Amino acid sequence: MSQANSIDNSEIDEIIRRASKYAARYKQKYVTIDHLTLALLTYKSFYATVKATGVDIDGLIIELKNHITSLEDIAMSTVDEIPRKTHGL
């Protein structure tokens, strides 16, 4: 990958922050690979790169959001709970 297309540490940190925000938005107690994938797919430069390859990224994002919504086993038990990162993050 050329340096022009590489992701730097600040971008990685931002993607992980966004994954945490997705977990909180969906009221889930863990930040999982699903939230990380959603954060990556919706990250502007990654989104544009994937879309340019002809992938239906908008459909993929909708399906992933539907999947995340269905994850009842990791739902928060209290309103003020903060999502925790799993070992993968």
N, C-alpha and C positions, 0 to 999 in steps of 0.2 A: 504494500500500500504506500502510495506516495505521501510525502509530508503534508501536501495540500489537502489530502483527504483523511488524514489521521485525526483521531480524537485525543485531545490533551486531558491532563488530570482534572482541570477545572470543569471540563465538559462531563467527564465521568462522574465527578462529585454532583453536578447538577442533575444528571440522569438518576442517580441514586436518591437525591432529595425529592425528585419528582415521583419516584417509585413510592417513597414513604408517604407523600401527599396522596397518591392514589389509594394506598391502603387505608389511610385515614378517611378519605372521601367515601370509600365503600364500607367503612366501619368494620375493618378487619384488624385483628390483633397482631398479625404478622405481616411483614413485608416479604413477599414471596417472589419467585422467578416470574410469576405471571404479572405482578406489578412492575417489575423491572423491564419485562418485555414490552409492556404497554408504554412505559416511560421512554424506552428506546424508540419504539415505532412512532411515537408522537413528537420526538425530538426533531426539530426543523431540518437539519442537514441529513439525518438518517432517513426521515420521511421522504425527502426529495430524491435521495439516492435510490431507495426501494421503489418509489413510484416511477422513476425513470426506466426501471427494468420491466415495467408492464404489469407488475403485481397489483392486484386490487387491494391496496393497503387500507383504504377506507373500510372495505368489507371485513378485512382481517381485524382491524381495530374494533369494529362493532362486535364481531364474534368473540374477541378476547374480553371485551367489557361484559358481554353476556355471560361468559364463563366465570369471570371474577365475581359477578353478582350472585352466581349460583353457589359460591363457596361458603355455605352456611356453617361448616364445621370450624371455621376460623373467625366467625363473627365476634365482635367485641361484646363483652358481658356488661360493660358500663359505658356511659356516654363519654366520660373524660379519660378513657384509657388511651394510651399512646401506642401506635403500632411498633412492634419490636422487629428488628432485622433478624432474619434466620441465619444460620451458619454460612449459607451460600453468599451472603452479602457482607 
